[in-house]
Amino acid sequence: MDMPFDAAGAQSDEALLAAYGRGDAQAARALTLRFTPRVLSHAARLLGDAAEAEDVAQEAMLRLWKIAPDWRAGEARVSTWLFRVTGNLCTDRLRRRRGQGLDGVPEPHDEAPGAEARLLSGQRAQALQEALDALPVRQRQAVILRHIEGLSNPEIAQVMEIGTEAVESLTARGKRALKAELAARRGELGLQDD
């Protein structure tokens, strides 16, 4: 399937995956550009570790390439399947971490630039990540998929393999816990009420 690269952007995820399954390298590039940043971001938020997130994103994309020839269109959206795989890979890594002592967990790497505004932005992002890390894994995943990745509740239900009412419950509890966790740090993070 030879097509101009720009034309790949107009094709559905499923059409691109089917084209890749037939050997179209341009379709693979288009899917990689479309999904890798989102998968990487999702994994980083679930894991709180950029290096591990890169490993998970690579593994998730590899699994997508392996399933491409056997993809059954109409059974699931490519994005839903990919978020589910990413979530499962992250959950596996988080479970393995539980067996480590605190000395085995690497210190978080801070890449915030020196400018005051960027520093504050970095502190806010870190506070949010710490608050997310404090949530139970399922709540964290639901909150990230809903409020950061922008998936709908039915899509999240497919990714997490639960009902939409369970998604609503997880996201509501997660939001309440995040709000409570971050409320005490409003002044520190420059979020005073006007």
C-alpha positions as CSV (number, residue, x, y, z in Angstrom):
1,M,0.0,0.0,0.0
2,D,2.0,2.9,-1.2
3,M,0.5,6.2,-0.1
4,P,1.9,9.6,0.7
5,F,2.8,9.9,4.4
6,D,0.3,12.7,4.9
7,A,-2.5,10.4,3.8
8,A,-1.8,8.0,6.7
9,G,-3.1,10.6,9.1
10,A,-6.6,10.4,7.6
11,Q,-6.8,6.7,7.9
12,S,-8.3,5.0,10.9
13,D,-6.1,3.1,13.4
14,E,-7.7,-0.2,12.4
15,A,-7.0,0.5,8.7
16,L,-3.4,1.4,9.4
17,L,-2.9,-1.7,11.6
18,A,-4.4,-3.9,8.8
19,A,-2.1,-2.3,6.3
20,Y,0.9,-2.9,8.6
21,G,-0.2,-6.5,8.9
22,R,0.1,-6.8,5.2
23,G,3.7,-5.4,5.3
24,D,3.2,-1.6,4.8
25,A,6.0,0.2,6.6
26,Q,4.4,3.6,6.2
27,A,1.4,2.4,8.2
28,A,3.7,1.3,11.0
29,R,5.4,4.7,11.0
30,A,2.0,6.4,11.2
31,L,0.8,4.3,14.0
32,T,4.1,4.7,15.9
33,L,3.8,8.5,15.6
34,R,0.2,8.4,16.6
35,F,0.4,6.1,19.6
36,T,3.9,6.1,21.1
37,P,3.7,9.5,22.8
38,R,0.3,8.6,24.4
39,V,1.5,5.1,25.5
40,L,4.7,6.6,26.9
41,S,2.9,9.3,28.8
42,H,0.3,6.8,30.1
43,A,3.1,4.4,31.3
44,A,5.1,7.3,32.9
45,R,2.1,8.4,34.9
46,L,1.3,4.9,36.1
47,L,4.9,4.0,36.9
48,G,6.4,7.4,37.9
49,D,9.6,6.4,36.2
50,A,10.5,7.6,32.7
51,A,13.0,4.9,32.0
52,E,10.6,2.1,32.9
53,A,7.9,3.9,31.0
54,E,10.1,3.8,27.8
55,D,10.6,0.0,28.3
56,V,6.8,-0.5,28.7
57,A,6.0,1.7,25.7
58,Q,8.4,-0.3,23.5
59,E,7.0,-3.6,24.7
60,A,3.4,-2.4,24.1
61,M,4.2,-1.3,20.6
62,L,6.0,-4.6,19.9
63,R,3.0,-6.5,21.0
64,L,0.8,-4.4,18.7
65,W,3.1,-5.2,15.8
66,K,3.0,-8.9,16.6
67,I,-0.8,-8.9,16.8
68,A,-1.3,-6.9,13.6
69,P,-1.6,-9.8,11.1
70,D,-4.2,-11.5,13.3
71,W,-6.1,-8.3,14.2
72,R,-9.9,-8.8,14.0
73,A,-11.4,-5.5,13.1
74,G,-14.5,-4.5,15.0
75,E,-13.8,-6.4,18.2
76,A,-11.9,-3.6,19.9
77,R,-10.4,-0.2,19.1
78,V,-6.6,-0.3,18.6
79,S,-6.2,2.5,21.2
80,T,-8.3,0.6,23.8
81,W,-6.3,-2.6,23.2
82,L,-3.0,-0.7,23.4
83,F,-4.0,1.1,26.7
84,R,-5.0,-2.2,28.2
85,V,-1.7,-3.8,27.3
86,T,0.2,-0.8,28.6
87,G,-1.8,-0.9,31.8
88,N,-1.1,-4.6,32.3
89,L,2.6,-4.2,31.6
90,C,2.7,-1.4,34.2
91,T,0.8,-3.4,36.7
92,D,3.2,-6.2,36.3
93,R,6.2,-3.9,36.9
94,L,4.5,-2.3,40.0
95,R,3.8,-5.8,41.5
96,R,7.5,-6.7,41.0
97,R,8.5,-3.5,42.7
98,R,6.6,-4.5,45.9
99,G,9.2,-7.1,46.5
100,Q,12.0,-4.5,46.6
101,G,13.1,-2.7,49.7
102,L,13.3,1.1,49.6
103,D,17.1,0.9,48.8
104,G,16.2,-0.9,45.6
105,V,13.9,1.8,44.3
106,P,15.8,4.5,42.3
107,E,15.6,8.1,43.4
108,P,13.3,10.2,41.1
109,H,15.2,12.1,38.5
110,D,14.4,15.8,38.5
111,E,14.9,17.5,35.1
112,A,13.3,20.8,35.9
113,P,15.1,23.8,34.5
114,G,16.3,26.7,36.7
115,A,13.7,29.3,35.7
116,E,11.2,30.1,38.5
117,A,8.1,29.4,36.4
118,R,9.5,26.1,35.1
119,L,10.6,25.2,38.6
120,L,7.1,25.8,39.9
121,S,5.6,23.9,37.0
122,G,8.0,21.0,37.8
123,Q,7.0,21.1,41.5
124,R,3.3,20.9,40.5
125,A,3.9,18.0,38.2
126,Q,5.9,16.2,40.9
127,A,3.2,16.9,43.5
128,L,0.6,15.5,41.1
129,Q,2.8,12.4,40.4
130,E,3.3,11.8,44.1
131,A,-0.4,12.1,44.7
132,L,-1.1,9.7,41.9
133,D,1.5,7.3,43.2
134,A,-0.3,7.4,46.6
135,L,-3.5,6.1,45.0
136,P,-4.2,2.4,44.7
137,V,-3.2,1.1,41.3
138,R,-6.7,0.7,39.9
139,Q,-7.8,4.1,41.0
140,R,-4.6,5.6,39.5
141,Q,-5.2,3.9,36.2
142,A,-8.8,5.0,36.0
143,V,-8.0,8.6,36.9
144,I,-5.1,8.8,34.4
145,L,-7.1,7.2,31.6
146,R,-10.1,9.6,32.2
147,H,-8.5,12.9,33.1
148,I,-5.1,12.8,31.5
149,E,-5.6,10.5,28.5
150,G,-9.2,11.7,27.9
151,L,-10.8,8.3,27.4
152,S,-14.5,7.9,28.0
153,N,-15.9,5.8,30.8
154,P,-16.9,3.0,28.4
155,E,-13.4,3.0,26.8
156,I,-11.8,2.9,30.3
157,A,-14.1,0.0,31.2
158,Q,-12.8,-1.9,28.1
159,V,-9.2,-1.1,28.9
160,M,-9.5,-2.2,32.6
161,E,-12.0,-5.0,31.9
162,I,-14.6,-3.7,34.4
163,G,-18.0,-2.2,34.2
164,T,-18.7,1.5,33.6
165,E,-20.1,1.9,37.1
166,A,-16.9,0.6,38.6
167,V,-15.0,3.1,36.4
168,E,-17.1,5.9,37.8
169,S,-16.5,4.7,41.3
170,L,-12.8,4.4,40.8
171,T,-12.4,7.8,39.2
172,A,-14.6,9.5,41.8
173,R,-12.7,8.0,44.7
174,G,-9.4,8.7,43.0
175,K,-10.3,12.4,42.4
176,R,-11.4,12.8,46.0
177,A,-8.1,11.3,47.3
178,L,-6.0,13.5,44.9
179,K,-7.9,16.6,46.1
180,A,-7.3,15.7,49.7
181,E,-3.6,14.9,49.1
182,L,-3.0,18.1,47.2
183,A,-5.1,20.5,49.4
184,A,-2.4,20.8,52.0
185,R,0.2,21.8,49.4
186,R,-1.8,24.5,47.7
187,G,0.3,27.4,49.1
188,E,3.6,25.6,48.5
189,L,2.6,25.0,44.9
190,G,1.5,28.6,44.3
191,L,-2.2,27.7,44.0
192,Q,-3.8,30.2,46.5
193,D,-7.4,31.1,45.9
194,D,-7.9,34.7,44.5
